[in-house]
């Protein structure tokens, strides 16, 4: 867990030399620093996480104006707690409704296929699609670098620009 951070610490964390730049980021992230020890303004761990999201957004080619914070939802597997809940049910109708609810949840919360991105990359290769650096990063988990970038059986070639990002084509290497 991140600790509370002073303005100077935040500037170092994000490699920012100007306080004004930091204040602009705080405004974009809608972060209002509290006065901490020694009457200095400090960011809470939650605010630091929000600023980390903003930093990633900026590194991926985003701007302060189009930043939208992401709230992370935690989904836990359904198991024993459901059985405990069923023990407190009052009628067979309640039990039936509870079981229908649990079945519906289990169909929605399925583990993701670890090879999902290969199917998407094959479609992009077949269609000669141009992908942004951000899209490639979302698919393969790393940012491609250079004019050509190899990852597994995939070759990514830089072919120009799409907005403020590089454009890449992808081909499957035999």
TORKOL-684200 format. One record per atom (N, C-alpha, C): residue in three letters; chain; atom name; y, z, x. Coordinates in steps of 0.001 Angstrom, whole numbers, always signed. Atoms other than C-alpha are relative to their C-alpha. Layout:
<rs>
R rest kette atom   north      up    east
R  Ala     A   CA       Y       Z       X
...
</rs>
This chain:
<rs>
R rest kette atom   north      up    east
R  Unk     A    N   -1189      +0    +849
R  Unk     A   CA      +0      +0      +0
R  Unk     A    C   +1240      +0    +886
R  Unk     A    N   -1247     +95    -738
R  Unk     A   CA   +3432    -881   +1256
R  Unk     A    C    +837   +1249    -269
R  Unk     A    N    -878   -1153    +149
R  Unk     A   CA   +5868   +1967   +1853
R  Unk     A    C   +1379    -464    -469
R  Unk     A    N   -1374    +356    +339
R  Unk     A   CA   +9484   +2111    +739
R  Unk     A    C    +656    -590   +1239
R  Unk     A    N    -612    +681   -1133
R  Unk     A   CA  +11613    -150   +2906
R  Unk     A    C   +1518     -30    -150
R  Unk     A    N   -1450     +62     -46
R  Unk     A   CA  +15257     +38   +3916
R  Unk     A    C    +431   -1451    +163
R  Unk     A    N    -537   +1351     -98
R  Unk     A   CA  +17525   -3007   +3991
R  Unk     A    C    -312    -627   +1358
R  Unk     A    N    +272    +511   -1343
R  Unk     A   CA  +17119   -3393   +7742
R  Unk     A    C   -1478    -405    +141
R  Unk     A    N   +1436    +305     -42
R  Unk     A   CA  +13305   -3285   +7358
R  Unk     A    C    -306   -1277    -784
R  Unk     A    N    +204   +1207    +805
R  Unk     A   CA  +13454   -5935   +4627
R  Unk     A    C    +470   -1245    +750
R  Unk     A    N    -511   +1136    -780
R  Unk     A   CA  +15580   -8195   +6836
R  Unk     A    C   -1009    -389   +1087
R  Unk     A    N    +992    +290   -1038
R  Unk     A   CA  +12994   -7882   +9605
R  Unk     A    C   -1264    -599    -604
R  Unk     A    N   +1236    +470    +642
R  Unk     A   CA  +10035   -8403   +7240
R  Unk     A    C     +90   -1479    -366
R  Unk     A    N    -170   +1377    +460
R  Unk     A   CA  +11460  -11676   +5917
R  Unk     A    C    +768    -864    +996
R  Unk     A    N    -690    +737   -1066
R  Unk     A   CA  +13148  -12748   +9178
R  Unk     A    C   +1346    -543    -494
R  Unk     A    N   -1320    +348    +534
R  Unk     A   CA  +16612  -12741   +7577
R  Unk     A    C   +1046    +695    +865
R  Unk     A    N   -1024    -605    -851
R  Unk     A   CA  +19642  -12209   +9807
R  Unk     A    C   +1210    +469    -811
R  Unk     A    N   -1193    -304    +794
R  Unk     A   CA  +22280  -12041   +7059
R  Unk     A    C    -342    +910   -1183
R  Unk     A    N    +191    -876   +1155
R  Unk     A   CA  +22555   -9214   +4525
R  Unk     A    C    +241    -764   -1298
R  Unk     A    N    -317    +766   +1202
R  Unk     A   CA  +24067  -11684   +2061
R  Unk     A    C   -1218    -795    -465
R  Unk     A    N   +1214    +743    +353
R  Unk     A   CA  +20892  -13789   +2190
R  Unk     A    C    -996    +929    -685
R  Unk     A    N    +894    -971    +631
R  Unk     A   CA  +18859  -10685   +1405
R  Unk     A    C    +500    +356   -1391
R  Unk     A    N    -547    -333   +1312
R  Unk     A   CA  +21208   -9755   -1446
R  Unk     A    C    -217   -1145   -1003
R  Unk     A    N    +261   +1144    +874
R  Unk     A   CA  +20830  -13299   -2855
R  Unk     A    C   -1456     +12    -480
R  Unk     A    N   +1414     -79    +379
R  Unk     A   CA  +17044  -12862   -2807
R  Unk     A    C    -245   +1141    -982
R  Unk     A    N    +148   -1132    +911
R  Unk     A   CA  +17280   -9454   -4448
R  Unk     A    C    +486    -372   -1402
R  Unk     A    N    -537    +420   +1295
R  Unk     A   CA  +19402  -10972   -7214
R  Unk     A    C    -949    -971    -690
R  Unk     A    N    +925    +981    +572
R  Unk     A   CA  +16980  -13890   -7716
R  Unk     A    C   -1266    +673    -520
R  Unk     A    N   +1210    -720    +404
R  Unk     A   CA  +14043  -11461   -7946
R  Unk     A    C    +304   +1107   -1008
R  Unk     A    N    -457   -1026    +931
R  Unk     A   CA  +16089   -9180  -10233
R  Unk     A    C    -447   +1390    +466
R  Unk     A    N    +346   -1280    -607
R  Unk     A   CA  +15505   -6258   -7863
R  Unk     A    C   +1275    +785    +234
R  Unk     A    N   -1122    -905    -201
R  Unk     A   CA  +17922   -3335   -7929
R  Unk     A    C    -499   +1156    +854
R  Unk     A    N    +475   -1026    -929
R  Unk     A   CA  +17392   -1108   -4901
R  Unk     A    C    +539   +1372    -394
R  Unk     A    N    -395   -1383    +295
R  Unk     A   CA  +17479   +2651   -5428
R  Unk     A    C    +498    +663   +1279
R  Unk     A    N    -481    -759   -1156
R  Unk     A   CA  +19261   +5113   -3159
R  Unk     A    C   -1089   +1001    +362
R  Unk     A    N   +1077    -867    -461
R  Unk     A   CA  +16645   +6894   -1084
R  Unk     A    C    +522   +1080    +916
R  Unk     A    N    -356   -1034    -967
R  Unk     A   CA  +16647   +9407   +1729
R  Unk     A    C   +1190    -456    +838
R  Unk     A    N   -1150    +333    -831
R  Unk     A   CA  +19851   +9541   +3736
R  Unk     A    C   +1014    -866    -708
R  Unk     A    N    -931    +784    +819
R  Unk     A   CA  +21730   +7838    +880
R  Unk     A    C     -19   -1482    +345
R  Unk     A    N    +152   +1426    -300
R  Unk     A   CA  +20422   +4445   +1995
R  Unk     A    C    -791    -671   -1124
R  Unk     A    N    +733    +747   +1016
R  Unk     A   CA  +19240   +1780    -429
R  Unk     A    C   -1373    -377    +549
R  Unk     A    N   +1372    +287    -398
R  Unk     A   CA  +15483   +1253    -360
R  Unk     A    C    -727    -724   -1118
R  Unk     A    N    +845    +705    +957
R  Unk     A   CA  +12928   -1000   -2027
R  Unk     A    C   -1304    +769    -165
R  Unk     A    N   +1281    -644    +281
R  Unk     A   CA   +9886    +538   -3712
R  Unk     A    C   -1126    -960    +384
R  Unk     A    N   +1125    +898    -306
R  Unk     A   CA   +6400    -825   -2904
R  Unk     A    C    -140   -1136   -1021
R  Unk     A    N     +81   +1040   +1028
R  Unk     A   CA   +6433   -2728   -6225
R  Unk     A    C   +1078   -1065    +230
R  Unk     A    N   -1085    +948    -262
R  Unk     A   CA   +9795   -4298   -5350
R  Unk     A    C    -306    -835   +1243
R  Unk     A    N    +378    +736   -1206
R  Unk     A   CA   +8487   -5255   -1893
R  Unk     A    C   -1023   -1074    -362
R  Unk     A    N    +989    +997    +437
R  Unk     A   CA   +5522   -7003   -3577
R  Unk     A    C    +700   -1162    -699
R  Unk     A    N    -772   +1036    +685
R  Unk     A   CA   +7983   -8905   -5778
R  Unk     A    C    +742    -872   +1015
R  Unk     A    N    -692    +757   -1052
R  Unk     A   CA   +9993   -9911   -2699
R  Unk     A    C    -996    -811    +830
R  Unk     A    N   +1046    +775    -687
R  Unk     A   CA   +6739  -10992   -1005
R  Unk     A    C    -336   -1260    -803
R  Unk     A    N    +241   +1169    +857
R  Unk     A   CA   +6086  -13274   -3990
R  Unk     A    C   +1117   -1022    +174
R  Unk     A    N   -1143    +888    -185
R  Unk     A   CA   +9581  -14708   -3601
R  Unk     A    C     -90    -701   +1352
R  Unk     A    N    +140    +589   -1339
R  Unk     A   CA   +8975  -15266    +125
R  Unk     A    C   -1039   -1126      -7
R  Unk     A    N   +1029   +1046     +93
R  Unk     A   CA   +5750  -17189    -611
R  Unk     A    C    +520   -1204    -782
R  Unk     A    N    -582   +1066    +826
R  Unk     A   CA   +7589  -19192   -3292
R  Unk     A    C    +945    -873    +840
R  Unk     A    N    -942    +740    -850
R  Unk     A   CA  +10307  -20165    -801
R  Unk     A    C    -739    -777   +1089
R  Unk     A    N    +771    +682   -1042
R  Unk     A   CA   +7750  -21038   +1900
R  Unk     A    C    -732   -1212    -556
R  Unk     A    N    +682   +1133    +631
R  Unk     A   CA   +6023  -23358    -580
R  Unk     A    C    +978   -1044    -526
R  Unk     A    N    -977   +1013    +386
R  Unk     A   CA   +9236  -25308   -1111
R  Unk     A    C    +804    +327   -1230
R  Unk     A    N    -765    -388   +1181
R  Unk     A   CA  +10613  -23414   -4102
R  Unk     A    C   +1410    +432    +377
R  Unk     A    N   -1366    -455    -234
R  Unk     A   CA  +14178  -22240   -4504
R  Unk     A    C    +226   +1321    -726
R  Unk     A    N    -331   -1257    +665
R  Unk     A   CA  +15844  -19017   -5582
R  Unk     A    C    +181    -218   -1503
R  Unk     A    N    -299    +264   +1407
R  Unk     A   CA  +16875  -20644   -8864
R  Unk     A    C   -1251    -167    -848
R  Unk     A    N   +1188    +251    +824
R  Unk     A   CA  +13354  -21605   -9945
R  Unk     A    C   -1119   +1005    +255
R  Unk     A    N   +1007   -1036    -240
R  Unk     A   CA  +11554  -18393   -8903
R  Unk     A    C    -326    +730   -1290
R  Unk     A    N    +491    -778   +1123
R  Unk     A   CA   +9451  -16769  -11600
R  Unk     A    C   -1057    +947    +536
R  Unk     A    N    +995    -935    -527
R  Unk     A   CA   +7610  -13581  -10641
R  Unk     A    C   -1322    -104    -740
R  Unk     A    N   +1340     +44    +564
R  Unk     A   CA   +3877  -13471  -11220
R  Unk     A    C    -478   +1431    -170
R  Unk     A    N    +590   -1325    +197
R  Unk     A   CA   +2385  -10390  -12798
R  Unk     A    C   -1497    -178     +58
R  Unk     A    N   +1431    +115    -194
R  Unk     A   CA   -1193   -9853  -11757
R  Unk     A    C    -739    +861   -1018
R  Unk     A    N    +831    -727    +945
R  Unk     A   CA   -3684   -8892  -14460
R  Unk     A    C   -1335    +289    +664
R  Unk     A    N   +1282    -382    -581
R  Unk     A   CA   -6770   -7027  -13369
R  Unk     A    C   -1040     -22   -1102
R  Unk     A    N   +1081     +98    +959
R  Unk     A   CA   -9956   -7930  -15234
R  Unk     A    C   -1218    +662    +614
R  Unk     A    N   +1173    -706    -496
R  Unk     A   CA  -12864   -5557  -14801
R  Unk     A    C   -1221    -429    -810
R  Unk     A    N   +1203    +412    +722
R  Unk     A   CA  -16457   -6463  -15680
R  Unk     A    C    -347    +991   -1107
R  Unk     A    N    +384    -819   +1137
R  Unk     A   CA  -17741   -5189  -18998
R  Unk     A    C   -1438    +453    +219
R  Unk     A    N   +1369    -488    -159
R  Unk     A   CA  -20797   -2934  -18687
R  Unk     A    C    -177   +1309    -748
R  Unk     A    N    +301   -1298    +602
R  Unk     A   CA  -21509    +750  -19336
R  Unk     A    C   +1081    +523    -944
R  Unk     A    N   -1003    -537    +923
R  Unk     A   CA  -18125   +1642  -20887
R  Unk     A    C    -137    -541   -1422
R  Unk     A    N    +165    +566   +1333
R  Unk     A   CA  -18939    -703  -23784
R  Unk     A    C   -1069    +777    -761
R  Unk     A    N   +1053    -766    +660
R  Unk     A   CA  -22138   +1191  -24509
R  Unk     A    C    +554   +1340    -495
R  Unk     A    N    -608   -1259    +415
R  Unk     A   CA  -20145   +4433  -24610
R  Unk     A    C    +869    -185   -1229
R  Unk     A    N    -854    +284   +1149
R  Unk     A   CA  -17724   +2841  -27042
R  Unk     A    C    -842    -208   -1249
R  Unk     A    N    +860    +242   +1154
R  Unk     A   CA  -20593   +1759  -29270
R  Unk     A    C    -559   +1306    -556
R  Unk     A    N    +524   -1284    +456
R  Unk     A   CA  -21848   +5357  -29444
R  Unk     A    C    +952    +688    -971
R  Unk     A    N    -984    -656    +867
R  Unk     A   CA  -18619   +6390  -31200
R  Unk     A    C    +292    -798   -1270
R  Unk     A    N    -234    +846   +1165
R  Unk     A   CA  -18754   +3602  -33803
R  Unk     A    C    -529    +701   -1249
R  Unk     A    N    +328    -734   +1225
R  Unk     A   CA  -18883   +4893  -37363
R  Unk     A    C    -974    -717    -920
R  Unk     A    N    +839    +717    +968
R  Unk     A   CA  -20643   +2116  -39308
R  Unk     A    C    -620   -1230    +650
R  Unk     A    N    +615   +1229    -529
R  Unk     A   CA  -22906    -913  -38773
R  Unk     A    C   +1005   -1155     +67
R  Unk     A    N   -1013   +1065     -26
R  Unk     A   CA  -19929   -3160  -39602
R  Unk     A    C    +859    +126   +1261
R  Unk     A    N    -773    -228   -1220
R  Unk     A   CA  -17945   -1550  -36764
R  Unk     A    C    -786    -462   +1221
R  Unk     A    N    +857    +407   -1113
R  Unk     A   CA  -20901   -2120  -34425
R  Unk     A    C     -28   -1516    +121
R  Unk     A    N     +41   +1460      +0
R  Unk     A   CA  -21114   -5765  -35425
R  Unk     A    C   +1299    -593    +531
R  Unk     A    N   -1300    +483    -470
R  Unk     A   CA  -17394   -6291  -34874
R  Unk     A    C    +174    +245   +1497
R  Unk     A    N    -121    -335   -1421
R  Unk     A   CA  -17539   -4538  -31506
R  Unk     A    C    -845    -966    +840
R  Unk     A    N    +879    +914    -739
R  Unk     A   CA  -20488   -6695  -30365
R  Unk     A    C    +577   -1420     +26
R  Unk     A    N    -634   +1319     +31
R  Unk     A   CA  -18705   -9884  -31474
R  Unk     A    C   +1163     -64    +987
R  Unk     A    N   -1135     -62    -918
R  Unk     A   CA  -15638   -8802  -29511
R  Unk     A    C    -479     -65   +1453
R  Unk     A    N    +535     -16   -1363
R  Unk     A   CA  -17690   -8083  -26371
R  Unk     A    C    -545   -1376    +371
R  Unk     A    N    +543   +1338    -275
R  Unk     A   CA  -19509  -11450  -26621
R  Unk     A    C   +1129    -998    +233
R  Unk     A    N   -1138    +911    -177
R  Unk     A   CA  -16194  -13255  -27009
R  Unk     A    C    +653    +224   +1358
R  Unk     A    N    -580    -298   -1315
R  Unk     A   CA  -14808  -11485  -23932
R  Unk     A    C    -860    -545   +1126
R  Unk     A    N    +889    +453   -1055
R  Unk     A   CA  -17853  -12335  -21860
R  Unk     A    C      +9   -1521    +144
R  Unk     A    N     -57   +1454    -119
R  Unk     A   CA  -17572  -16043  -22695
R  Unk     A    C   +1298    -451    +647
R  Unk     A    N   -1291    +351    -588
R  Unk     A   CA  -13909  -16073  -21629
R  Unk     A    C     +55    +383   +1476
R  Unk     A    N     -86    -513   -1367
R  Unk     A   CA  -14275  -14023  -18440
R  Unk     A    C   -1285    -370    +741
R  Unk     A    N   +1140    +475    -770
R  Unk     A   CA  -16756  -16087  -16437
R  Unk     A    C    +406    -102   +1457
R  Unk     A    N    -353    +162   -1411
R  Unk     A   CA  -16919  -16099  -12634
R  Unk     A    C    +317   -1465    +296
R  Unk     A    N    -421   +1354    -336
R  Unk     A   CA  -15199  -19132  -11141
R  Unk     A    C    -977    -627    +977
R  Unk     A    N    +880    +754    -884
R  Unk     A   CA  -17346  -21782   -9472
R  Unk     A    C    +681    -145   +1358
R  Unk     A    N    -643     +67   -1312
R  Unk     A   CA  -16663  -21549   -5711
R  Unk     A    C    +205   -1421    +517
R  Unk     A    N    -131   +1391    -451
R  Unk     A   CA  -16962  -25333   -5360
R  Unk     A    C    +878    -835    -924
R  Unk     A    N    -813    +699    +993
R  Unk     A   CA  -14507  -26243   -8154
R  Unk     A    C    +959    -997    +619
R  Unk     A    N   -1044    +839    -581
R  Unk     A   CA  -11956  -27744   -5796
R  Unk     A    C    -537   -1340    +492
R  Unk     A    N    +574   +1275    -455
R  Unk     A   CA  -14372  -30440   -4515
R  Unk     A    C     +73   -1056   -1108
R  Unk     A    N     -83    +921   +1130
R  Unk     A   CA  -14483  -31999   -7980
R  Unk     A    C   +1426    -534    -167
R  Unk     A    N   -1403    +411    +126
R  Unk     A   CA  -10676  -32055   -8136
R  Unk     A    C    +401    -946   +1131
R  Unk     A    N    -330    +861   -1141
R  Unk     A   CA  -10413  -33554   -4638
R  Unk     A    C    -648   -1369    -147
R  Unk     A    N    +649   +1298    +230
R  Unk     A   CA  -12935  -36278   -5562
R  Unk     A    C    +796    -835    -995
R  Unk     A    N    -835    +715    +979
R  Unk     A   CA  -10820  -37199   -8604
R  Unk     A    C   +1266    -535    +665
R  Unk     A    N   -1227    +411    -680
R  Unk     A   CA   -7698  -37320   -6428
R  Unk     A    C    -281   -1158    +950
R  Unk     A    N    +354   +1073    -930
R  Unk     A   CA   -9458  -39503   -3850
R  Unk     A    C    -296   -1292    -751
R  Unk     A    N    +356   +1190    +792
R  Unk     A   CA  -10892  -41901   -6461
R  Unk     A    C   +1234    -638    -625
R  Unk     A    N   -1201    +521    +663
R  Unk     A   CA   -7528  -42237   -8206
R  Unk     A    C   +1140    -325    +952
R  Unk     A    N   -1059    +203    -998
R  Unk     A   CA   -5548  -42574   -4945
R  Unk     A    C   +1256    +792    -363
R  Unk     A    N   -1115    -851    +391
R  Unk     A   CA   -3373  -39738   -6196
R  Unk     A    C    +704    +544   +1229
R  Unk     A    N    -761    -680   -1039
R  Unk     A   CA    -619  -38285   -4065
R  Unk     A    C    +211   +1445    -461
R  Unk     A    N    -118   -1420    +301
R  Unk     A   CA    -639  -34495   -3950
R  Unk     A    C   +1098    +611    +849
R  Unk     A    N   -1010    -712    -789
R  Unk     A   CA   +2181  -32199   -2853
R  Unk     A    C    -697    +983    +935
R  Unk     A    N    +542   -1004    -914
R  Unk     A   CA   +1678  -29752     -17
R  Unk     A    C    -458   +1223    -776
R  Unk     A    N    +363   -1158    +812
R  Unk     A   CA   +1631  -26957   -2599
R  Unk     A    C   -1320    -229    -735
R  Unk     A    N   +1233    +292    +727
R  Unk     A   CA   -1106  -28667   -4623
R  Unk     A    C   -1209     +11    +939
R  Unk     A    N   +1092     -11    -971
R  Unk     A   CA   -3238  -29223   -1514
R  Unk     A    C    -336   +1443    +377
R  Unk     A    N    +222   -1407    -380
R  Unk     A   CA   -2764  -25582    -539
R  Unk     A    C    -725    +763   -1097
R  Unk     A    N    +677    -663   +1111
R  Unk     A   CA   -3810  -24408   -4002
R  Unk     A    C   -1471    -404     -77
R  Unk     A    N   +1375    +477     +62
R  Unk     A   CA   -6951  -26537   -3775
R  Unk     A    C    -857    +499   +1155
R  Unk     A    N    +843    -323   -1156
R  Unk     A   CA   -8137  -25781    -234
R  Unk     A    C    +304   +1356    +615
R  Unk     A    N    -293   -1350    -471
R  Unk     A   CA   -6469  -22425    +407
R  Unk     A    C    +833     +85   +1256
R  Unk     A    N    -852      +8   -1188
R  Unk     A   CA   -4465  -23490   +3479
R  Unk     A    C    +989   -1154     -99
R  Unk     A    N   -1040   +1026      -6
R  Unk     A   CA   -1328  -25531   +4080
R  Unk     A    C    -366   -1052   +1050
R  Unk     A    N    +316   +1044    -979
R  Unk     A   CA   -2083  -28895   +5717
R  Unk     A    C   +1158    -206    +971
R  Unk     A    N   -1019    +196   -1029
R  Unk     A   CA    -239  -29626   +8972
R  Unk     A    C    -250   -1310    +724
R  Unk     A    N    +113   +1238    -756
R  Unk     A   CA    +458  -32720  +11048
R  Unk     A    C     +21   -1206    -910
R  Unk     A    N     +39   +1235    +793
R  Unk     A   CA    +171  -36347   +9924
R  Unk     A    C   -1346    -176    -686
R  Unk     A    N   +1333     -10    +591
R  Unk     A   CA   -3555  -35987   +9288
R  Unk     A    C    -572   +1401    +148
R  Unk     A    N    +571   -1340     -37
R  Unk     A   CA   -5401  -32816   +8437
R  Unk     A    C   -1420     -75    -547
R  Unk     A    N   +1398     -21    +430
R  Unk     A   CA   -9173  -32376   +8227
R  Unk     A    C    -394   +1402    -417
R  Unk     A    N    +524   -1285    +475
R  Unk     A   CA  -10817  -29634   +6229
R  Unk     A    C   -1348    -299    -638
R  Unk     A    N   +1343    +281    +503
R  Unk     A   CA  -14571  -29754   +5737
R  Unk     A    C    -241   -1500      -6
R  Unk     A    N    +270   +1438    +108
R  Unk     A   CA  -15502  -33226   +4483
R  Unk     A    C   +1195    -759    -571
R  Unk     A    N   -1189    +610    +576
R  Unk     A   CA  -11928  -34019   +3429
R  Unk     A    C   +1038    -302   +1077
R  Unk     A    N   -1081    +399    -894
R  Unk     A   CA   -9173  -35883   +5282
R  Unk     A    C   +1258    -179    -853
R  Unk     A    N   -1283     +75    +699
R  Unk     A   CA   -5587  -35445   +4122
R  Unk     A    C    +974    -747    +896
R  Unk     A    N    -981    +786    -756
R  Unk     A   CA   -2967  -38015   +5214
R  Unk     A    C   +1366    +148    -644
R  Unk     A    N   -1377    -112    +470
R  Unk     A   CA    +763  -37467   +4944
R  Unk     A    C    +522   -1424    -227
R  Unk     A    N    -428   +1367    +348
R  Unk     A   CA   +2237  -40498   +3158
R  Unk     A    C   +1453     -86    -441
R  Unk     A    N   -1402     +39    +422
R  Unk     A   CA   +5811  -39539   +2308
R  Unk     A    C    +403   +1337    -576
R  Unk     A    N    -509   -1237    +601
R  Unk     A   CA   +7582  -37042     +83
R  Unk     A    C     -80     -92   -1523
R  Unk     A    N    -119    -167   +1447
R  Unk     A   CA   +7449  -35804   -3478
R  Unk     A    C    +975   +1156    -169
R  Unk     A    N   -1033   -1032     +96
R  Unk     A   CA  +10665  -33919   -4132
R  Unk     A    C    +294    +575   +1375
R  Unk     A    N    -306    -636   -1281
R  Unk     A   CA  +11200  -31396   -1361
R  Unk     A    C   -1267    +308    +808
R  Unk     A    N   +1261    -249    -690
R  Unk     A   CA   +7535  -31422    -260
R  Unk     A    C    -604   -1299    +517
R  Unk     A    N    +727   +1159    -511
R  Unk     A   CA   +5310  -33736   +1728
R  Unk     A    C   -1013    -457   -1042
R  Unk     A    N   +1015    +578    +875
R  Unk     A   CA   +3005  -36071    -189
R  Unk     A    C   -1233    -315    +846
R  Unk     A    N   +1261    +182    -716
R  Unk     A   CA    -667  -36310    +823
R  Unk     A    C    -963    -814    -846
R  Unk     A    N   +1146    +613    +645
R  Unk     A   CA   -3525  -38627      -8
R  Unk     A    C   -1233    +663    +585
R  Unk     A    N   +1231    -657    -428
R  Unk     A   CA   -7073  -37389    +271
R  Unk     A    C   -1143   -1009     -33
R  Unk     A    N   +1212    +830     +25
R  Unk     A   CA  -10309  -39140   +1206
R  Unk     A    C   -1168    +826    +494
R  Unk     A    N   +1210    -727    -364
R  Unk     A   CA  -13851  -37928   +1518
R  Unk     A    C    -603    -666   +1229
R  Unk     A    N    +594    +497   -1242
R  Unk     A   CA  -15375  -38253   +4973
R  Unk     A    C   -1516    +100    -135
R  Unk     A    N   +1473     +17    +120
R  Unk     A   CA  -19043  -39255   +5017
R  Unk     A    C    -647    +708   +1162
</rs>
